[in-house]
């Protein structure tokens, strides 16, 4: 099969513009062990931690606007976790972190 390709000159500015959100600066420690730390979270309203099979294993809120969130994680198993951040502006960002021993 041959698939049509688009040259960058075919794309208008609207197609290539990336919207900046308040969550762009948020990040987390990885790998983590007993504590997962989220940084630059002052614009995070709520968060969820999701395991490898899609089950939500933790959730919380940051209505106070703390710039750092520390999550105690001693009961989480090793592996990949997704941290879904919900911003005060309605945006959503997903971070990835690995829990190791």
C-alpha angles and dihedrals in degrees: 000000000000118000123203115247129208121218117222088246088063091062121088122218090259092060096052101038113112115208114230116222134193088252096061093100097048117111140158141217114266131213095030133178123181096357132038111204123200117198133200090023099145089115095044112110099178137357139198131197113212126191129223094276095049099260117141106235100173138016138173147148137249100199089147090063097236112183091220132039122195117197121194106224109173093129096051117103124232118278146067121330131186118217111203113200121197112203131216087243093057094258123134127211128182122210126190125221135172123220113213134173 
